[in-house]
């Protein structure tokens, strides 16, 4: 897109298309002015050149069309692997819904940023070039915020790594799925997760066959009167059949109580150190 920098999109665009337009501006057009042109769904791609892109439109076989999220497809094609990882929370959010629900969201910062987009689309109109330009700056700011979050998750400098006689264990109190995956790839066998709500969990590397529950771990749970169960029960640690143990009933619900187990002591017990 060196010359014309035109993006053809279908009329009545949704959040998925708006984010895809932003991604093209950022990763393809390289900050050059981009003209967004609206076409009907049966448009055949008339007048398109090799420097143009059509998203969400078949455009006579020239467009980017996918059964899933077109935003996800644009990022996959044109962004780097690092940017894919950075934008993954936004890709996941946009892919799940075209109608933003503000309640019960696992990504509040994304909802806060995109709420204005939805308001603008409803109040001003879905096919408004000026609104699209303004929305791009909102997504730029969101991208910067996600970059900072990604860098924080990837910072292992202050992470507690315990190398015990039984296993190497990491204590992760910052969260982040990307961080957990990298830790496992680096050779960590177990991760003890502790969050601000009092939830505790022990995750096992899928390449490890070592059990989580050992005499040391069970002894620590007994000391604070927190039993474990193979069934999700309130007030008990849940030993999931996939091989991880949680201090709350399911991964989708917050803890009904704050666990009294010390996360560092639990991590040491998993590693084979009892104190």
Steps between C-alpha positions, in 0.01 A plus 500: 500500500761752396298721263127517549463361853133420463304261719164376377259386771137395504231742608368482856842407636536341840767508770693216335534699176594821682785322679611342170515846338715623788731198464547568128580864572755398761665195347448541125462866409784602734332821620426625147154648439243231433171554321214281620232433239169330578349247262201266498556132577446398138766740368725323247822686572463737205783754484725326753875503438785298651550779754145473635355269763143384552404355836178323583412510130547227244575770241511261208746274681740782593379567854593370843204295615497255789239305692653632822638842591633705209700704753673181613573406138650843420728489806602143417592595142670834547624541859800344671478205738569738788216731397272197469585408860451859618163533328376154594270629781339746258478239222333258741259767624399622153466145371256404774253782457383757250275657762700611800361408840663711768406277793696194607792560266839344564665787306376824666767722342400379154131555574573852625685586180245345266189630676550842338535334161162335537344827618646685201377239255147519639477878535684623190460216258669177410656621176665826599862560393566762769385268775727229360795740512425591860456138599846421362658724764303317771628166374854642481479585870357156577785337306754696709328388820501136386871532414574613856293215641677249277843632606397479866385141458824408325723657766646208697759707691300513824338159463567242771643178354549212742726210403427227749598134527172395334428767237559854373209721598413862414287726721300724267309780674462720191285276282518466124442196283798593280725507806386155613564353155850651483582376849400147406708517180800615706494178702279593796295196603239665723362852540333623817264784411389749766267787411368805684165331579662228709473233232782248492573236239774254414544432129706212366701503180325266256839338432535400866354182645572593860193526724409833659371357826791380709529432871643852547218672309228303680663578834488874427131483405423302815679757718255773394200265483448535125417152363513407136250311287469347154161674477454881494371584848482836670771541763717219359795487265393348170730243341416538132515178289737676257764517772481835674370590845303813588392669822165586341229292340561575131734711293214734405381592848674710765592342830223463758763548769856624522740210533716508811782312328820700459579501124879488547478214747269315261745549213783364713290198597429422135875527434567249780595739780295489821539786748 
